[in-house]
Amino acid sequence: MSSRKEQKEQARLAREAKEQEHAAKAARTRRLSIIGGVLGLALIAVVIAVVVSTSGTKTESDSTDAKEVNARFEGIPQKFDTLGEPGAKATIIEYADLKCPFCAQWSTDSLPTVVEEAIRTGKAKLIFRPLTLIDDNTGLTDSINAAKYASAAGLQNKMFPYIDLFYLNQKAESDTYATEDFLNSIGVQIDGLDTAEVDQNLENPKVTSLIKSAEELSTEAGVTGTPMFFVGKDPADANNPDNKVDVNDLSDPQPILDAVDALQ
């Protein structure tokens, strides 16, 4: 039988062993907490870096698009809905809906060549006539909102760069996105465009008249879809159904260029 002294010694050793076990467990818990905190901070840092990187890329891309668009039209006469020299021998009329993805494709793939080879050279002028066919089919208001804004920008002779940049930022046809904020976000990137003035002119009689007359003239010309092009000696001649130019490949500007050259 153990003496009382031995029992006390065994109890002390057992207590110390238990305390050491608890201390070791606490130390492990602290290490895990520290590691978890470090990993959490690292994960947050990665997420922030990705977000910043993504937003930075988008901003840079948007800035590049705006610079290209502003440069494309720099130095070319613009008056309301018409781009190019007033006395040009050929007139190109484009009927388009700003929400139309095919119109955006034409603007991206072919318009730059037409601008450089036919309009900047003084061979032709381009008249833009805004239609709202997508609204008519969907009951939405994106097409009319965009048409009004582009036309109001035209009062400052900035319609064409605005339309071009809008197309570069166009979203899915099924989306509803042409809000005041979206439209203004395009406008602020156009050199010299006063967006506050645009907002004040959305219901300007000249804007309303342009959109109404575009619809009426499209009926006279037999327009059935967008984009649709006509080339003639002057606006009246160009709007003749016989002067429609078939553009089967929206990435090929040659049919328009050939029609312009035929009138030189």
C-alpha positions in Angstrom: 0.0 0.0 0.0 1.3 3.5 -1.0 2.1 6.0 1.7 0.1 9.2 1.9 3.2 11.0 0.8 3.5 8.9 -2.4 -0.2 9.4 -3.1 0.3 13.2 -3.0 3.3 13.0 -5.3 1.3 10.9 -7.8 -1.6 13.4 -7.7 0.8 16.2 -8.3 2.4 14.5 -11.3 -1.0 13.7 -12.7 -2.1 17.3 -12.3 1.0 18.7 -13.9 0.6 16.3 -16.8 -3.0 17.4 -17.3 -2.0 21.0 -17.2 0.8 20.4 -19.8 -1.8 18.7 -22.0 -4.2 21.6 -21.8 -1.4 24.1 -22.5 -0.3 22.1 -25.6 -3.9 22.0 -26.8 -4.3 25.7 -26.3 -1.1 26.4 -28.2 -2.3 24.2 -31.1 -5.6 26.2 -31.2 -3.8 29.5 -31.3 -1.6 28.3 -34.1 -4.6 27.2 -36.1 -6.3 30.5 -35.5 -3.3 32.4 -36.7 -2.9 30.3 -39.8 -6.7 30.6 -40.5 -6.5 34.3 -40.1 -3.5 34.6 -42.4 -5.2 32.4 -45.0 -8.4 34.5 -44.7 -6.5 37.7 -45.2 -4.6 36.2 -48.1 -7.9 35.2 -49.7 -9.4 38.6 -49.2 -6.2 40.1 -50.8 -6.6 37.8 -53.8 -10.3 38.7 -54.3 -9.5 42.5 -54.0 -6.7 42.1 -56.5 -8.9 40.3 -59.0 -11.7 42.9 -58.6 -9.2 45.8 -59.0 -7.6 44.1 -62.0 -10.9 43.4 -63.7 -12.3 46.8 -63.1 -9.0 48.4 -64.2 -9.0 46.4 -67.4 -12.6 47.4 -68.2 -11.8 51.0 -67.5 -8.8 50.8 -69.8 -10.8 49.1 -72.5 -13.6 51.6 -72.3 -11.1 54.5 -72.5 -9.5 52.9 -75.5 -12.9 52.5 -77.3 -13.7 56.2 -76.6 -10.4 57.4 -77.8 -10.8 55.4 -81.1 -14.3 56.6 -81.6 -13.5 60.3 -81.0 -10.5 60.0 -83.3 -12.6 58.3 -86.0 -14.8 61.3 -86.4 -12.4 64.1 -85.6 -12.2 66.8 -88.3 -15.2 65.5 -90.2 -18.2 67.9 -90.5 -21.2 66.9 -88.5 -24.6 68.6 -88.5 -27.4 67.0 -86.5 -28.1 63.7 -88.4 -25.6 64.2 -91.1 -21.9 63.3 -91.2 -19.6 64.5 -94.0 -19.3 67.4 -96.5 -22.7 68.9 -97.3 -21.8 69.1 -101.0 -20.6 65.5 -101.4 -21.7 63.8 -104.6 -23.2 60.8 -102.9 -25.6 60.4 -100.0 -25.7 57.3 -97.8 -28.8 56.8 -95.7 -28.6 54.3 -92.8 -31.8 53.1 -91.1 -30.8 51.5 -87.8 -32.0 50.7 -84.3 -29.4 51.4 -81.6 -30.5 48.2 -79.8 -30.1 46.1 -82.9 -27.1 43.7 -82.7 -26.8 43.6 -86.5 -26.5 47.4 -86.5 -23.7 47.1 -84.0 -21.9 44.6 -86.1 -22.0 46.9 -89.1 -20.8 49.8 -87.0 -17.9 47.8 -85.6 -16.9 45.9 -88.7 -17.7 48.2 -91.7 -18.4 51.7 -90.7 -14.7 52.6 -90.0 -13.8 51.8 -93.6 -16.7 53.7 -95.0 -15.8 56.7 -92.9 -12.2 56.7 -94.0 -12.7 55.8 -97.7 -16.0 57.5 -98.5 -16.8 60.2 -96.0 -13.5 61.6 -94.8 -12.4 61.8 -98.5 -15.5 64.0 -99.3 -17.1 61.5 -101.7 -20.2 60.9 -99.6 -22.1 62.1 -96.6 -24.0 59.8 -94.2 -27.5 60.4 -92.8 -28.5 58.4 -89.8 -32.2 57.7 -89.3 -33.1 56.1 -86.0 -35.8 53.4 -85.8 -37.3 51.7 -82.8 -38.3 48.4 -84.3 -37.1 46.3 -81.3 -39.3 48.4 -78.9 -42.2 47.8 -81.3 -41.7 44.1 -81.0 -41.0 43.8 -77.3 -43.0 46.7 -75.7 -39.8 48.0 -74.0 -38.3 51.5 -74.3 -34.6 51.0 -74.8 -34.7 51.8 -78.5 -36.6 55.0 -78.1 -34.5 56.1 -75.1 -31.3 55.5 -77.1 -32.7 57.2 -80.2 -33.7 60.3 -78.2 -30.3 60.5 -76.6 -28.4 60.1 -79.8 -30.6 62.7 -81.5 -30.2 65.1 -78.7 -26.5 64.6 -79.0 -26.9 65.5 -82.6 -28.1 69.0 -81.6 -24.5 69.4 -80.5 -23.2 67.7 -83.7 -22.1 64.7 -81.7 -24.6 62.1 -82.9 -22.2 59.9 -84.8 -19.5 59.3 -82.1 -22.2 58.8 -79.6 -23.9 56.1 -81.7 -20.6 54.4 -82.5 -19.6 54.2 -78.8 -23.1 53.1 -77.8 -22.8 50.1 -80.2 -19.4 49.2 -78.6 -21.2 49.1 -75.2 -24.4 47.5 -76.5 -25.8 44.7 -74.3 -28.0 41.7 -75.1 -31.1 42.5 -77.1 -33.3 40.8 -74.4 -31.8 43.0 -71.7 -33.3 46.3 -70.5 -30.4 48.6 -70.0 -30.8 52.0 -71.8 -31.4 53.9 -68.6 -30.5 57.5 -67.9 -27.3 56.4 -66.1 -26.3 54.1 -68.9 -26.9 56.6 -71.6 -25.0 59.3 -69.8 -22.1 56.9 -69.1 -21.6 56.8 -72.8 -22.1 60.5 -73.3 -19.5 61.6 -70.9 -16.9 59.8 -73.0 -17.6 61.8 -76.1 -15.3 64.7 -76.5 -17.1 68.0 -76.2 -20.6 66.6 -75.5 -22.5 68.4 -72.7 -24.6 65.6 -71.2 -26.6 68.0 -69.0 -27.7 69.8 -72.2 -28.5 66.5 -73.8 -30.8 65.6 -70.9 -32.6 68.9 -71.3 -33.2 68.2 -75.0 -34.6 64.7 -75.0 -38.0 66.1 -75.7 -36.8 68.8 -78.0 -39.2 69.2 -81.0 -36.3 68.7 -83.4 -35.5 65.4 -81.7 -39.1 64.3 -81.7 -39.4 65.3 -85.4 -36.3 63.3 -86.4 -37.6 60.1 -84.9 -41.1 60.5 -86.3 -39.8 61.4 -89.8 -37.4 58.5 -89.8 -40.3 56.2 -89.3 -42.3 57.8 -92.1 -39.4 57.9 -94.5 -38.5 54.2 -93.7 -42.0 53.3 -94.8 -41.6 55.2 -98.1 -38.3 53.5 -98.7 -39.7 50.0 -97.9 -37.5 49.4 -94.9 -38.3 46.0 -93.4 -35.4 45.6 -90.9 -32.2 47.1 -89.6 -29.6 48.0 -90.6 -30.7 49.0 -94.1 -28.8 51.2 -96.5 -29.6 53.4 -99.5 -27.2 55.4 -101.7 -28.2 58.2 -104.1 -27.2 61.7 -105.3 -29.0 63.5 -102.5 -31.3 62.6 -99.6 -34.5 62.5 -101.7 -32.8 60.3 -104.4 -31.2 58.1 -101.8 -34.5 57.3 -100.1 -35.9 55.8 -103.3 -36.5 52.1 -102.8 -34.6 51.4 -106.1 -31.5 52.8 -104.5 -31.4 50.3 -101.7 -27.9 48.7 -101.4 -28.0 45.0 -100.4 -25.4 44.3 -97.7 -25.5 40.6 -97.2 -22.2 40.5 -95.2 -22.2 43.1 -92.4 -18.5 42.9 -92.2 -18.1 43.9 -95.9 -18.3 47.6 -96.7 -17.6 47.1 -100.4 -21.2 47.3 -101.6 -21.6 50.7 -100.0 -18.2 51.9 -101.4 -19.1 50.7 -104.9 -22.4 52.5 -104.8 -20.6 55.7 -103.7 -18.0 55.4 -106.4 -20.6 54.9 -109.1 -21.9 58.5 -108.3 -18.5 60.2 -108.5 
